[in-house]
Amino acid sequence: MQFQIECNSLEFNQLCLICNQQLRMRDARLIVSSDRGDSYGDVCYNCMVRGSTWLNSQLQKLDNRSSVLT
Ligand SMILES: [Zn+2]
């Protein structure tokens, strides 16, 4: 799991990958991607500040859910 912080250049509204809240577009965005470089999506500021350990555990749950679906 990789985290990438980029300057926000999006004009459309995105949903947070973890909590599904609409992202408040600020000056930076956090993009989550797999080790292979596949982008999972964006994480909102509220989730971002909880730290990478918490983020990783939440994303692990997402991983489990998607592997059930496929
Ligand atoms: Zn969030």
N, CA, C, O and the ligand as a Tripos MOL2 file, in Angstrom:
@<TRIPOS>MOLECULE
protein
  281   279    71     0     0
PROTEIN
NO_CHARGES

@<TRIPOS>ATOM
      1 N           0.8320   -1.1990    0.0000 N.3       1 MET1
      2 CA          0.0000    0.0000    0.0000 C.3       1 MET1
      3 C           0.8650    1.2460    0.0000 C.2       1 MET1
      4 O           1.8020    1.3750    0.7870 O.2       1 MET1
      5 N           0.5350    2.1450   -0.8840 N.am      2 GLN2
      6 CA          1.3270    3.3630   -0.9750 C.3       2 GLN2
      7 C           0.4260    4.5840   -0.8580 C.2       2 GLN2
      8 O          -0.7210    4.5890   -1.3060 O.2       2 GLN2
      9 N           0.9770    5.5960   -0.2520 N.am      3 PHE3
     10 CA          0.2530    6.8510   -0.1380 C.3       3 PHE3
     11 C           1.0010    7.9200   -0.9070 C.2       3 PHE3
     12 O           2.2260    8.0210   -0.8510 O.2       3 PHE3
     13 N           0.2390    8.7030   -1.6140 N.am      4 GLN4
     14 CA          0.8390    9.7040   -2.4750 C.3       4 GLN4
     15 C           0.0810   11.0160   -2.2680 C.2       4 GLN4
     16 O          -1.1430   11.0670   -2.3900 O.2       4 GLN4
     17 N           0.8060   12.0420   -1.9620 N.am      5 ILE5
     18 CA          0.1630   13.3430   -1.7700 C.3       5 ILE5
     19 C           0.4270   14.2160   -2.9840 C.2       5 ILE5
     20 O           1.5680   14.3980   -3.4110 O.2       5 ILE5
     21 N          -0.6370   14.7400   -3.5170 N.am      6 GLU6
     22 CA         -0.5210   15.5730   -4.7120 C.3       6 GLU6
     23 C          -1.2490   16.8810   -4.5100 C.2       6 GLU6
     24 O          -2.1650   16.9810   -3.6930 O.2       6 GLU6
     25 N          -0.8460   17.8540   -5.2420 N.am      7 CYS7
     26 CA         -1.6120   19.0940   -5.2670 C.3       7 CYS7
     27 C          -2.9430   18.8190   -5.9410 C.2       7 CYS7
     28 O          -3.0060   18.1350   -6.9620 O.2       7 CYS7
     29 N          -3.9850   19.3490   -5.3720 N.am      8 ASN8
     30 CA         -5.3070   19.1100   -5.9230 C.3       8 ASN8
     31 C          -5.5130   19.9140   -7.1990 C.2       8 ASN8
     32 O          -5.3980   21.1400   -7.2110 O.2       8 ASN8
     33 N          -5.8180   19.1970   -8.2640 N.am      9 SER9
     34 CA         -6.1200   19.8840   -9.5120 C.3       9 SER9
     35 C          -7.4770   19.4510  -10.0540 C.2       9 SER9
     36 O          -7.8500   19.7810  -11.1800 O.2       9 SER9
     37 N          -8.2060   18.7050   -9.2270 N.am     10 LEU10
     38 CA         -9.5010   18.2140   -9.6730 C.3      10 LEU10
     39 C         -10.5720   19.2680   -9.4880 C.2      10 LEU10
     40 O         -10.5550   20.0210   -8.5150 O.2      10 LEU10
     41 N         -11.4820   19.3180  -10.4050 N.am     11 GLU11
     42 CA        -12.5890   20.2560  -10.2800 C.3      11 GLU11
     43 C         -13.8800   19.5510   -9.9020 C.2      11 GLU11
     44 O         -14.8190   20.1960   -9.4350 O.2      11 GLU11
     45 N         -13.9440   18.2560  -10.0920 N.am     12 PHE12
     46 CA        -15.1460   17.5160   -9.7160 C.3      12 PHE12
     47 C         -15.0110   16.9970   -8.3000 C.2      12 PHE12
     48 O         -13.9070   16.9140   -7.7620 O.2      12 PHE12
     49 N         -16.1310   16.6500   -7.7000 N.am     13 ASN13
     50 CA        -16.1400   16.1780   -6.3260 C.3      13 ASN13
     51 C         -15.8610   14.6850   -6.2700 C.2      13 ASN13
     52 O         -16.4040   13.9000   -7.0470 O.2      13 ASN13
     53 N         -15.0130   14.3200   -5.3440 N.am     14 GLN14
     54 CA        -14.6340   12.9370   -5.1510 C.3      14 GLN14
     55 C         -15.1590   12.4540   -3.8050 C.2      14 GLN14
     56 O         -15.3530   13.2490   -2.8850 O.2      14 GLN14
     57 N         -15.3850   11.1560   -3.6940 N.am     15 LEU15
     58 CA        -15.7640   10.5750   -2.4190 C.3      15 LEU15
     59 C         -14.5460    9.9290   -1.7730 C.2      15 LEU15
     60 O         -13.6810    9.3610   -2.4390 O.2      15 LEU15
     61 N         -14.5150   10.0380   -0.4620 N.am     16 CYS16
     62 CA        -13.4270    9.4090    0.2810 C.3      16 CYS16
     63 C         -13.5370    7.8960    0.1540 C.2      16 CYS16
     64 O         -14.6220    7.3250    0.2720 O.2      16 CYS16
     65 N         -12.4180    7.2680   -0.0850 N.am     17 LEU17
     66 CA        -12.3420    5.8230   -0.2530 C.3      17 LEU17
     67 C         -12.8110    5.0810    0.9930 C.2      17 LEU17
     68 O         -13.4030    4.0060    0.8930 O.2      17 LEU17
     69 N         -12.5500    5.6480    2.1580 N.am     18 ILE18
     70 CA        -12.7870    4.9440    3.4110 C.3      18 ILE18
     71 C         -14.1500    5.2770    4.0120 C.2      18 ILE18
     72 O         -14.9160    4.3730    4.3470 O.2      18 ILE18
     73 N         -14.4550    6.5500    4.1510 N.am     19 CYS19
     74 CA        -15.6940    6.9190    4.8480 C.3      19 CYS19
     75 C         -16.8010    7.3600    3.8980 C.2      19 CYS19
     76 O         -17.9260    7.6110    4.3300 O.2      19 CYS19
     77 N         -16.4920    7.4540    2.6140 N.am     20 ASN20
     78 CA        -17.4890    7.8300    1.6030 C.3      20 ASN20
     79 C         -18.0430    9.2420    1.7670 C.2      20 ASN20
     80 O         -19.0820    9.5780    1.1990 O.2      20 ASN20
     81 N         -17.3520   10.0550    2.5370 N.am     21 GLN21
     82 CA        -17.7400   11.4580    2.6110 C.3      21 GLN21
     83 C         -17.2210   12.1610    1.3690 C.2      21 GLN21
     84 O         -16.2140   11.7750    0.7750 O.2      21 GLN21
     85 N         -17.9360   13.1930    1.0050 N.am     22 GLN22
     86 CA        -17.4440   13.9640   -0.1250 C.3      22 GLN22
     87 C         -16.1870   14.7260    0.2970 C.2      22 GLN22
     88 O         -16.1540   15.3770    1.3410 O.2      22 GLN22
     89 N         -15.1810   14.6270   -0.5230 N.am     23 LEU23
     90 CA        -13.9260   15.2850   -0.1980 C.3      23 LEU23
     91 C         -14.0840   16.7890   -0.2750 C.2      23 LEU23
     92 O         -14.6900   17.3310   -1.1990 O.2      23 LEU23
     93 N         -13.5260   17.4360    0.7100 N.am     24 ARG24
     94 CA        -13.4760   18.8900    0.6460 C.3      24 ARG24
     95 C         -12.1820   19.2660   -0.0520 C.2      24 ARG24
     96 O         -11.0850   19.0100    0.4440 O.2      24 ARG24
     97 N         -12.3330   19.8570   -1.1720 N.am     25 MET25
     98 CA        -11.1640   20.1230   -1.9920 C.3      25 MET25
     99 C         -10.3130   21.2270   -1.3770 C.2      25 MET25
    100 O         -10.7220   22.3850   -1.2990 O.2      25 MET25
    101 N          -9.1610   20.8470   -0.9580 N.am     26 ARG26
    102 CA         -8.2380   21.7970   -0.3550 C.3      26 ARG26
    103 C          -7.0210   21.9020   -1.2520 C.2      26 ARG26
    104 O          -7.1090   21.7420   -2.4690 O.2      26 ARG26
    105 N          -5.9170   22.1670   -0.6470 N.am     27 ASP27
    106 CA         -4.7320   22.3830   -1.4650 C.3      27 ASP27
    107 C          -3.9780   21.0910   -1.7470 C.2      27 ASP27
    108 O          -3.0630   21.0810   -2.5710 O.2      27 ASP27
    109 N          -4.3440   20.0120   -1.0830 N.am     28 ALA28
    110 CA         -3.6370   18.7630   -1.3370 C.3      28 ALA28
    111 C          -4.6060   17.6020   -1.2670 C.2      28 ALA28
    112 O          -5.6490   17.6970   -0.6190 O.2      28 ALA28
    113 N          -4.2710   16.5090   -1.9290 N.am     29 ARG29
    114 CA         -5.0890   15.3090   -1.8470 C.3      29 ARG29
    115 C          -4.1830   14.1160   -1.5800 C.2      29 ARG29
    116 O          -3.0210   14.0940   -1.9850 O.2      29 ARG29
    117 N          -4.7290   13.1460   -0.9040 N.am     30 LEU30
    118 CA         -3.9810   11.9310   -0.6180 C.3      30 LEU30
    119 C          -4.5470   10.8060   -1.4760 C.2      30 LEU30
    120 O          -5.7310   10.4800   -1.3940 O.2      30 LEU30
    121 N          -3.7010   10.2320   -2.2820 N.am     31 ILE31
    122 CA         -4.1150    9.1480   -3.1700 C.3      31 ILE31
    123 C          -3.5420    7.8410   -2.6460 C.2      31 ILE31
    124 O          -2.3590    7.7440   -2.3230 O.2      31 ILE31
    125 N          -4.4060    6.8430   -2.5700 N.am     32 VAL32
    126 CA         -3.9820    5.5300   -2.1140 C.3      32 VAL32
    127 C          -3.8290    4.6200   -3.3160 C.2      32 VAL32
    128 O          -4.7160    4.5440   -4.1660 O.2      32 VAL32
    129 N          -2.7070    3.9330   -3.3830 N.am     33 SER33
    130 CA         -2.5270    2.9990   -4.4810 C.3      33 SER33
    131 C          -1.8700    1.7280   -3.9740 C.2      33 SER33
    132 O          -1.2340    1.7180   -2.9200 O.2      33 SER33
    133 N          -2.0320    0.6670   -4.7310 N.am     34 SER34
    134 CA         -1.4390   -0.6050   -4.3460 C.3      34 SER34
    135 C           0.0560   -0.5790   -4.6370 C.2      34 SER34
    136 O           0.5670    0.3390   -5.2790 O.2      34 SER34
    137 N           0.7330   -1.5910   -4.1590 N.am     35 ASP35
    138 CA          2.1770   -1.6810   -4.3980 C.3      35 ASP35
    139 C           2.4880   -1.8250   -5.8810 C.2      35 ASP35
    140 O           3.5960   -1.5250   -6.3260 O.2      35 ASP35
    141 N           1.5030   -2.2840   -6.6380 N.am     36 ARG36
    142 CA          1.7050   -2.4170   -8.0830 C.3      36 ARG36
    143 C           1.4420   -1.1110   -8.8150 C.2      36 ARG36
    144 O           1.6810   -0.9980  -10.0170 O.2      36 ARG36
    145 N           0.9420   -0.1200   -8.0670 N.am     37 GLY37
    146 CA          0.7170    1.1860   -8.6640 C.3      37 GLY37
    147 C          -0.7120    1.4230   -9.0920 C.2      37 GLY37
    148 O          -1.0210    2.4730   -9.6560 O.2      37 GLY37
    149 N          -1.6030    0.4550   -8.8320 N.am     38 ASP38
    150 CA         -3.0090    0.6630   -9.1490 C.3      38 ASP38
    151 C          -3.6120    1.6490   -8.1570 C.2      38 ASP38
    152 O          -3.4580    1.4880   -6.9460 O.2      38 ASP38
    153 N          -4.2840    2.6460   -8.6540 N.am     39 SER39
    154 CA         -4.8610    3.6510   -7.7820 C.3      39 SER39
    155 C          -6.1820    3.1670   -7.2150 C.2      39 SER39
    156 O          -7.0750    2.7550   -7.9550 O.2      39 SER39
    157 N          -6.3010    3.2210   -5.8760 N.am     40 TYR40
    158 CA         -7.5640    2.8460   -5.2380 C.3      40 TYR40
    159 C          -8.5110    4.0330   -5.1830 C.2      40 TYR40
    160 O          -9.7140    3.8870   -5.3990 O.2      40 TYR40
    161 N          -7.9610    5.2170   -4.8910 N.am     41 GLY41
    162 CA         -8.8090    6.3920   -4.7740 C.3      41 GLY41
    163 C          -8.2320    7.3910   -3.7970 C.2      41 GLY41
    164 O          -7.0780    7.2940   -3.3790 O.2      41 GLY41
    165 N          -9.0600    8.3490   -3.4480 N.am     42 ASP42
    166 CA         -8.6290    9.4300   -2.5840 C.3      42 ASP42
    167 C          -9.1230    9.2250   -1.1540 C.2      42 ASP42
    168 O         -10.1480    8.5860   -0.9150 O.2      42 ASP42
    169 N          -8.3780    9.7770   -0.2290 N.am     43 VAL43
    170 CA         -8.7520    9.7310    1.1730 C.3      43 VAL43
    171 C          -8.9570   11.1560    1.6730 C.2      43 VAL43
    172 O          -8.1570   12.0460    1.3830 O.2      43 VAL43
    173 N         -10.0240   11.3650    2.4200 N.am     44 CYS44
    174 CA        -10.3230   12.7180    2.8850 C.3      44 CYS44
    175 C          -9.3880   13.1200    4.0180 C.2      44 CYS44
    176 O          -8.6500   12.3090    4.5790 O.2      44 CYS44
    177 N          -9.4570   14.3990    4.3230 N.am     45 TYR45
    178 CA         -8.5590   14.9360    5.3430 C.3      45 TYR45
    179 C          -8.8290   14.3060    6.7050 C.2      45 TYR45
    180 O          -7.8920   14.0200    7.4500 O.2      45 TYR45
    181 N         -10.0900   14.0910    7.0340 N.am     46 ASN46
    182 CA        -10.4440   13.5200    8.3310 C.3      46 ASN46
    183 C          -9.8370   12.1400    8.5240 C.2      46 ASN46
    184 O          -9.3830   11.8010    9.6170 O.2      46 ASN46
    185 N          -9.8320   11.3420    7.4550 N.am     47 CYS47
    186 CA         -9.2390   10.0140    7.5400 C.3      47 CYS47
    187 C          -7.7160   10.1100    7.5030 C.2      47 CYS47
    188 O          -7.0170    9.3470    8.1690 O.2      47 CYS47
    189 N          -7.2230   11.0430    6.7280 N.am     48 MET48
    190 CA         -5.7740   11.2110    6.5840 C.3      48 MET48
    191 C          -5.0990   11.4670    7.9230 C.2      48 MET48
    192 O          -4.0260   10.9310    8.2000 O.2      48 MET48
    193 N          -5.7470   12.3030    8.7630 N.am     49 VAL49
    194 CA         -5.1150   12.6970   10.0170 C.3      49 VAL49
    195 C          -5.1320   11.5840   11.0630 C.2      49 VAL49
    196 O          -4.4980   11.7130   12.1100 O.2      49 VAL49
    197 N          -5.8470   10.5020   10.7940 N.am     50 ARG50
    198 CA         -5.8610    9.3820   11.7410 C.3      50 ARG50
    199 C          -4.5850    8.5540   11.6840 C.2      50 ARG50
    200 O          -4.3330    7.7230   12.5570 O.2      50 ARG50
    201 N          -3.7930    8.7830   10.6630 N.am     51 GLY51
    202 CA         -2.4970    8.1350   10.6190 C.3      51 GLY51
    203 C          -2.4710    6.9280    9.7140 C.2      51 GLY51
    204 O          -3.5070    6.3510    9.3860 O.2      51 GLY51
    205 N          -1.2760    6.5570    9.3160 N.am     52 SER52
    206 CA         -1.1260    5.5140    8.3130 C.3      52 SER52
    207 C          -1.4790    4.1340    8.8510 C.2      52 SER52
    208 O          -1.9200    3.2690    8.0950 O.2      52 SER52
    209 N          -1.2890    3.9200   10.1540 N.am     53 THR53
    210 CA         -1.6320    2.6130   10.7230 C.3      53 THR53
    211 C          -3.1340    2.3680   10.6310 C.2      53 THR53
    212 O          -3.5820    1.3000   10.2130 O.2      53 THR53
    213 N          -3.8950    3.3760   11.0270 N.am     54 TRP54
    214 CA         -5.3540    3.2660   10.9430 C.3      54 TRP54
    215 C          -5.8030    3.1410    9.4920 C.2      54 TRP54
    216 O          -6.6720    2.3310    9.1690 O.2      54 TRP54
    217 N          -5.2040    3.9460    8.6260 N.am     55 LEU55
    218 CA         -5.5540    3.8860    7.2090 C.3      55 LEU55
    219 C          -5.3160    2.4940    6.6420 C.2      55 LEU55
    220 O          -6.1460    1.9560    5.9090 O.2      55 LEU55
    221 N          -4.1800    1.9260    6.9880 N.am     56 ASN56
    222 CA         -3.8470    0.6010    6.4700 C.3      56 ASN56
    223 C          -4.8580   -0.4470    6.9140 C.2      56 ASN56
    224 O          -5.2380   -1.3190    6.1320 O.2      56 ASN56
    225 N          -5.3020   -0.3620    8.1960 N.am     57 SER57
    226 CA         -6.2670   -1.3490    8.6760 C.3      57 SER57
    227 C          -7.6100   -1.1650    7.9780 C.2      57 SER57
    228 O          -8.2940   -2.1460    7.6810 O.2      57 SER57
    229 N          -7.9900    0.0700    7.7160 N.am     58 GLN58
    230 CA         -9.2420    0.3180    7.0030 C.3      58 GLN58
    231 C          -9.1640   -0.1900    5.5650 C.2      58 GLN58
    232 O         -10.1140   -0.7740    5.0420 O.2      58 GLN58
    233 N          -8.0290    0.0430    4.9490 N.am     59 LEU59
    234 CA         -7.8670   -0.3780    3.5590 C.3      59 LEU59
    235 C          -7.7960   -1.8910    3.4500 C.2      59 LEU59
    236 O          -8.1920   -2.4780    2.4440 O.2      59 LEU59
    237 N          -7.2840   -2.5090    4.5030 N.am     60 GLN60
    238 CA         -7.2620   -3.9620    4.5420 C.3      60 GLN60
    239 C          -8.6840   -4.5120    4.4710 C.2      60 GLN60
    240 O          -8.9510   -5.5040    3.7930 O.2      60 GLN60
    241 N          -9.5990   -3.8400    5.1920 N.am     61 LYS61
    242 CA        -10.9960   -4.2580    5.1570 C.3      61 LYS61
    243 C         -11.5670   -4.1010    3.7520 C.2      61 LYS61
    244 O         -12.3160   -4.9550    3.2800 O.2      61 LYS61
    245 N         -11.2090   -3.0070    3.0890 N.am     62 LEU62
    246 CA        -11.6690   -2.7980    1.7210 C.3      62 LEU62
    247 C         -11.1410   -3.8980    0.8070 C.2      62 LEU62
    248 O         -11.8550   -4.3970   -0.0640 O.2      62 LEU62
    249 N          -9.9100   -4.2570    1.0140 N.am     63 ASP63
    250 CA         -9.2970   -5.3260    0.2300 C.3      63 ASP63
    251 C         -10.0570   -6.6270    0.3930 C.2      63 ASP63
    252 O         -10.3370   -7.3240   -0.5830 O.2      63 ASP63
    253 N         -10.3900   -6.9510    1.6440 N.am     64 ASN64
    254 CA        -11.1150   -8.1810    1.9240 C.3      64 ASN64
    255 C         -12.4800   -8.1650    1.2600 C.2      64 ASN64
    256 O         -12.9330   -9.1680    0.7090 O.2      64 ASN64
    257 N         -13.1330   -6.9950    1.3220 N.am     65 ARG65
    258 CA        -14.4570   -6.8930    0.7330 C.3      65 ARG65
    259 C         -14.4000   -7.1010   -0.7840 C.2      65 ARG65
    260 O         -15.2350   -7.8010   -1.3570 O.2      65 ARG65
    261 N         -13.4080   -6.4840   -1.4200 N.am     66 SER66
    262 CA        -13.3450   -6.5870   -2.8770 C.3      66 SER66
    263 C         -12.9340   -7.9840   -3.3200 C.2      66 SER66
    264 O         -13.3180   -8.4250   -4.4030 O.2      66 SER66
    265 N         -12.1550   -8.6880   -2.4970 N.am     67 SER67
    266 CA        -11.7680  -10.0340   -2.8920 C.3      67 SER67
    267 C         -12.9440  -11.0050   -2.7330 C.2      67 SER67
    268 O         -12.9930  -12.0440   -3.3920 O.2      67 SER67
    269 N         -13.8840  -10.6570   -1.8560 N.am     68 VAL68
    270 CA        -15.1050  -11.4440   -1.7460 C.3      68 VAL68
    271 C         -15.9500  -11.2740   -3.0080 C.2      68 VAL68
    272 O         -16.5440  -12.2250   -3.5160 O.2      68 VAL68
    273 N         -15.9850  -10.0580   -3.4870 N.am     69 LEU69
    274 CA        -16.8160   -9.7530   -4.6490 C.3      69 LEU69
    275 C         -16.2930  -10.3900   -5.9250 C.2      69 LEU69
    276 O         -17.0710  -10.7350   -6.8150 O.2      69 LEU69
    277 N         -15.0040  -10.5450   -6.0190 N.am     70 THR70
    278 CA        -14.4650  -11.0290   -7.3000 C.3      70 THR70
    279 C         -14.3290  -12.5360   -7.3020 C.2      70 THR70
    280 O         -13.8930  -13.1150   -8.2960 O.2      70 THR70
    281 ZN        -12.6510    9.7910    4.8320 Zn       71 ZN71
@<TRIPOS>BOND
     1     1     2 1
     2     2     3 1
     3     3     4 2
     4     3     5 am
     5     5     6 1
     6     6     7 1
     7     7     8 2
     8     7     9 am
     9     9    10 1
    10    10    11 1
    11    11    12 2
    12    11    13 am
    13    13    14 1
    14    14    15 1
    15    15    16 2
    16    15    17 am
    17    17    18 1
    18    18    19 1
    19    19    20 2
    20    19    21 am
    21    21    22 1
    22    22    23 1
    23    23    24 2
    24    23    25 am
    25    25    26 1
    26    26    27 1
    27    27    28 2
    28    27    29 am
    29    29    30 1
    30    30    31 1
    31    31    32 2
    32    31    33 am
    33    33    34 1
    34    34    35 1
    35    35    36 2
    36    35    37 am
    37    37    38 1
    38    38    39 1
    39    39    40 2
    40    39    41 am
    41    41    42 1
    42    42    43 1
    43    43    44 2
    44    43    45 am
    45    45    46 1
    46    46    47 1
    47    47    48 2
    48    47    49 am
    49    49    50 1
    50    50    51 1
    51    51    52 2
    52    51    53 am
    53    53    54 1
    54    54    55 1
    55    55    56 2
    56    55    57 am
    57    57    58 1
    58    58    59 1
    59    59    60 2
    60    59    61 am
    61    61    62 1
    62    62    63 1
    63    63    64 2
    64    63    65 am
    65    65    66 1
    66    66    67 1
    67    67    68 2
    68    67    69 am
    69    69    70 1
    70    70    71 1
    71    71    72 2
    72    71    73 am
    73    73    74 1
    74    74    75 1
    75    75    76 2
    76    75    77 am
    77    77    78 1
    78    78    79 1
    79    79    80 2
    80    79    81 am
    81    81    82 1
    82    82    83 1
    83    83    84 2
    84    83    85 am
    85    85    86 1
    86    86    87 1
    87    87    88 2
    88    87    89 am
    89    89    90 1
    90    90    91 1
    91    91    92 2
    92    91    93 am
    93    93    94 1
    94    94    95 1
    95    95    96 2
    96    95    97 am
    97    97    98 1
    98    98    99 1
    99    99   100 2
   100    99   101 am
   101   101   102 1
   102   102   103 1
   103   103   104 2
   104   103   105 am
   105   105   106 1
   106   106   107 1
   107   107   108 2
   108   107   109 am
   109   109   110 1
   110   110   111 1
   111   111   112 2
   112   111   113 am
   113   113   114 1
   114   114   115 1
   115   115   116 2
   116   115   117 am
   117   117   118 1
   118   118   119 1
   119   119   120 2
   120   119   121 am
   121   121   122 1
   122   122   123 1
   123   123   124 2
   124   123   125 am
   125   125   126 1
   126   126   127 1
   127   127   128 2
   128   127   129 am
   129   129   130 1
   130   130   131 1
   131   131   132 2
   132   131   133 am
   133   133   134 1
   134   134   135 1
   135   135   136 2
   136   135   137 am
   137   137   138 1
   138   138   139 1
   139   139   140 2
   140   139   141 am
   141   141   142 1
   142   142   143 1
   143   143   144 2
   144   143   145 am
   145   145   146 1
   146   146   147 1
   147   147   148 2
   148   147   149 am
   149   149   150 1
   150   150   151 1
   151   151   152 2
   152   151   153 am
   153   153   154 1
   154   154   155 1
   155   155   156 2
   156   155   157 am
   157   157   158 1
   158   158   159 1
   159   159   160 2
   160   159   161 am
   161   161   162 1
   162   162   163 1
   163   163   164 2
   164   163   165 am
   165   165   166 1
   166   166   167 1
   167   167   168 2
   168   167   169 am
   169   169   170 1
   170   170   171 1
   171   171   172 2
   172   171   173 am
   173   173   174 1
   174   174   175 1
   175   175   176 2
   176   175   177 am
   177   177   178 1
   178   178   179 1
   179   179   180 2
   180   179   181 am
   181   181   182 1
   182   182   183 1
   183   183   184 2
   184   183   185 am
   185   185   186 1
   186   186   187 1
   187   187   188 2
   188   187   189 am
   189   189   190 1
   190   190   191 1
   191   191   192 2
   192   191   193 am
   193   193   194 1
   194   194   195 1
   195   195   196 2
   196   195   197 am
   197   197   198 1
   198   198   199 1
   199   199   200 2
   200   199   201 am
   201   201   202 1
   202   202   203 1
   203   203   204 2
   204   203   205 am
   205   205   206 1
   206   206   207 1
   207   207   208 2
   208   207   209 am
   209   209   210 1
   210   210   211 1
   211   211   212 2
   212   211   213 am
   213   213   214 1
   214   214   215 1
   215   215   216 2
   216   215   217 am
   217   217   218 1
   218   218   219 1
   219   219   220 2
   220   219   221 am
   221   221   222 1
   222   222   223 1
   223   223   224 2
   224   223   225 am
   225   225   226 1
   226   226   227 1
   227   227   228 2
   228   227   229 am
   229   229   230 1
   230   230   231 1
   231   231   232 2
   232   231   233 am
   233   233   234 1
   234   234   235 1
   235   235   236 2
   236   235   237 am
   237   237   238 1
   238   238   239 1
   239   239   240 2
   240   239   241 am
   241   241   242 1
   242   242   243 1
   243   243   244 2
   244   243   245 am
   245   245   246 1
   246   246   247 1
   247   247   248 2
   248   247   249 am
   249   249   250 1
   250   250   251 1
   251   251   252 2
   252   251   253 am
   253   253   254 1
   254   254   255 1
   255   255   256 2
   256   255   257 am
   257   257   258 1
   258   258   259 1
   259   259   260 2
   260   259   261 am
   261   261   262 1
   262   262   263 1
   263   263   264 2
   264   263   265 am
   265   265   266 1
   266   266   267 1
   267   267   268 2
   268   267   269 am
   269   269   270 1
   270   270   271 1
   271   271   272 2
   272   271   273 am
   273   273   274 1
   274   274   275 1
   275   275   276 2
   276   275   277 am
   277   277   278 1
   278   278   279 1
   279   279   280 2
@<TRIPOS>SUBSTRUCTURE
     1 MET1         2 RESIDUE 1 A MET
     2 GLN2         6 RESIDUE 1 A GLN
     3 PHE3        10 RESIDUE 1 A PHE
     4 GLN4        14 RESIDUE 1 A GLN
     5 ILE5        18 RESIDUE 1 A ILE
     6 GLU6        22 RESIDUE 1 A GLU
     7 CYS7        26 RESIDUE 1 A CYS
     8 ASN8        30 RESIDUE 1 A ASN
     9 SER9        34 RESIDUE 1 A SER
    10 LEU10       38 RESIDUE 1 A LEU
    11 GLU11       42 RESIDUE 1 A GLU
    12 PHE12       46 RESIDUE 1 A PHE
    13 ASN13       50 RESIDUE 1 A ASN
    14 GLN14       54 RESIDUE 1 A GLN
    15 LEU15       58 RESIDUE 1 A LEU
    16 CYS16       62 RESIDUE 1 A CYS
    17 LEU17       66 RESIDUE 1 A LEU
    18 ILE18       70 RESIDUE 1 A ILE
    19 CYS19       74 RESIDUE 1 A CYS
    20 ASN20       78 RESIDUE 1 A ASN
    21 GLN21       82 RESIDUE 1 A GLN
    22 GLN22       86 RESIDUE 1 A GLN
    23 LEU23       90 RESIDUE 1 A LEU
    24 ARG24       94 RESIDUE 1 A ARG
    25 MET25       98 RESIDUE 1 A MET
    26 ARG26      102 RESIDUE 1 A ARG
    27 ASP27      106 RESIDUE 1 A ASP
    28 ALA28      110 RESIDUE 1 A ALA
    29 ARG29      114 RESIDUE 1 A ARG
    30 LEU30      118 RESIDUE 1 A LEU
    31 ILE31      122 RESIDUE 1 A ILE
    32 VAL32      126 RESIDUE 1 A VAL
    33 SER33      130 RESIDUE 1 A SER
    34 SER34      134 RESIDUE 1 A SER
    35 ASP35      138 RESIDUE 1 A ASP
    36 ARG36      142 RESIDUE 1 A ARG
    37 GLY37      146 RESIDUE 1 A GLY
    38 ASP38      150 RESIDUE 1 A ASP
    39 SER39      154 RESIDUE 1 A SER
    40 TYR40      158 RESIDUE 1 A TYR
    41 GLY41      162 RESIDUE 1 A GLY
    42 ASP42      166 RESIDUE 1 A ASP
    43 VAL43      170 RESIDUE 1 A VAL
    44 CYS44      174 RESIDUE 1 A CYS
    45 TYR45      178 RESIDUE 1 A TYR
    46 ASN46      182 RESIDUE 1 A ASN
    47 CYS47      186 RESIDUE 1 A CYS
    48 MET48      190 RESIDUE 1 A MET
    49 VAL49      194 RESIDUE 1 A VAL
    50 ARG50      198 RESIDUE 1 A ARG
    51 GLY51      202 RESIDUE 1 A GLY
    52 SER52      206 RESIDUE 1 A SER
    53 THR53      210 RESIDUE 1 A THR
    54 TRP54      214 RESIDUE 1 A TRP
    55 LEU55      218 RESIDUE 1 A LEU
    56 ASN56      222 RESIDUE 1 A ASN
    57 SER57      226 RESIDUE 1 A SER
    58 GLN58      230 RESIDUE 1 A GLN
    59 LEU59      234 RESIDUE 1 A LEU
    60 GLN60      238 RESIDUE 1 A GLN
    61 LYS61      242 RESIDUE 1 A LYS
    62 LEU62      246 RESIDUE 1 A LEU
    63 ASP63      250 RESIDUE 1 A ASP
    64 ASN64      254 RESIDUE 1 A ASN
    65 ARG65      258 RESIDUE 1 A ARG
    66 SER66      262 RESIDUE 1 A SER
    67 SER67      266 RESIDUE 1 A SER
    68 VAL68      270 RESIDUE 1 A VAL
    69 LEU69      274 RESIDUE 1 A LEU
    70 THR70      278 RESIDUE 1 A THR
    71 ZN71       281 GROUP 0 **** ****
